[in-house]
Amino acid sequence: MKNDLWRSFRLSALALCAALPLCAAAQPAAAPDTGWKGQAEAPRYQEDIFPPWQHGANNDATHKGFGFTVPEVDDMADFHGDLTAPKLVLYVGGNYFFAMAPLVAAFEAQRPEYKGRIFYVTIPPGMLVEAMQAGGVFTSGNMTFTARPDAYFAGLKKVKALITEGKLAGPAVPYVTNDLTIMVPKGNPAHITGLADLDRPGVHVVMPNPAYEGIARQIQISLTKAGGSALERAIYDTGVKNGTTVLTHIHHRQTPLFIMQGLADAGVTWKSEAVFQEQAGHPIEDITIPAADNTTAIYAGAMVRGAAHPDAARAWLDFIHSPQALAIFERYGFKPYNG
C-alpha cells in the first residue's frame, strides 16, 4: 500500500514540478477508479499540516484585507508582506523563514519607519539568484509581480561568489551557523539511527535538490563522510532513479510536509528546521548527526548592487548580526558566527 502511494505521489509531484518549478506542492494519491467518476470520494486534506505554518505571523502588512488562503490550493507561503510600496525588499534563503517574523518585529521596533513596509521572499538561494536575473519578476500560478531585492542572504561562499560576479555589493556580512540533522516522523517508525540507515532496503527518503538548494552539497559531503561515495551515490543517484529518493524543489516546506503525509521515512535538513517543526507542535522529531559526519553552514548577506533602498539594506545588515537578532536565531538552534 505504501509503495503504491509513493508511486502515485511521485508521478503527480514530477508532473507538477515540470509545470510550476517555483510552486511545487505535494499531491494526494489519486482516488481509486470506481468505473463511474461520480462515485469517487473527494480527497480529504489534513489542512493543519499544510503551510503556511505561522498563521499569518510572517506577513508584515499592516492591513491584510480579505483573507484568501486555501491550504494546498491557493497558498503563497514563501512571499511575505505588502508589495504596494515596500521600503525594504529582502531575498532570504528559505532555511530560516520561521525566524523572519520575530526578526522583522525586532527590527521594526528599532526602526518604526519600516513598520509594515518590508517585503521578503524565502525560496531556495539558487532560485533567488534566478529571480534576480529575471529582474525580480515572479510568476506563481496566475499571478505575476515584481519585487526587486535590496539585500540577499544565503551561504557565505555563495554570497562571496555573487559579490565577485558583480551581482552583490560587498562586503559579505556573516552572522550565524547551522548544522545538519535527520528529520523523521514522530516516533521514528523506520528506526533511523544515522545517515547510513537512509540506504536501508524499504526506506524512502526526501532530499533537497542540488539544482536549487545549497544544503544538498552539504548533505552530499556528510553522506560521503558517513559511508563513502557509495552512500552518496545510493541516495542521490541510484535512489533518485529507482524512486526511493524523491528530490524537493523547496525543501524547507516540502521535507516536513512529505514526512507528515507519510510519503517519506526521513529527510536530511538543517537542525533549525526540525527545531521549528517540533516547536510548532507538528509530529516531527530529528536524529542527531555526529560531529564527525556533520557539515556546518555559515550564513551571510550583502546588499544587492543597484538596490533601490540602500540605506534600508545597510540598516538590516547591521541588525542581522546584532545581539538581539542572534538571540532570536538561537531560539531555533542556530549558533552565532564567531569567525
Secondary structure as UniProt FT lines:
FT   HELIX           2..19
FT   TURN            21..22
FT   HELIX           37..39
FT   HELIX           47..49
FT   TURN            55..58
FT   TURN            71..73
FT   TURN            77..78
FT   STRAND          79..80
FT   STRAND          88..92
FT   HELIX           94..96
FT   HELIX           97..110
FT   HELIX           112..114
FT   TURN            115..116
FT   STRAND          118..121
FT   HELIX           125..133
FT   TURN            134..136
FT   STRAND          137..140
FT   TURN            141..142
FT   STRAND          143..146
FT   STRAND          151..155
FT   HELIX           156..164
FT   TURN            165..166
FT   STRAND          168..185
FT   TURN            186..187
FT   TURN            189..190
FT   HELIX           195..199
FT   TURN            201..202
FT   STRAND          205..207
FT   TURN            210..212
FT   HELIX           215..233
FT   HELIX           234..238
FT   HELIX           239..242
FT   STRAND          245..247
FT   HELIX           251..260
FT   TURN            261..262
FT   STRAND          266..270
FT   HELIX           271..279
FT   TURN            280..281
FT   STRAND          284..288
FT   TURN            291..293
FT   STRAND          296..304
FT   TURN            305..306
FT   HELIX           310..319
FT   TURN            320..321
FT   HELIX           323..330
FT   TURN            331..333
FT   STRAND          335..336
//
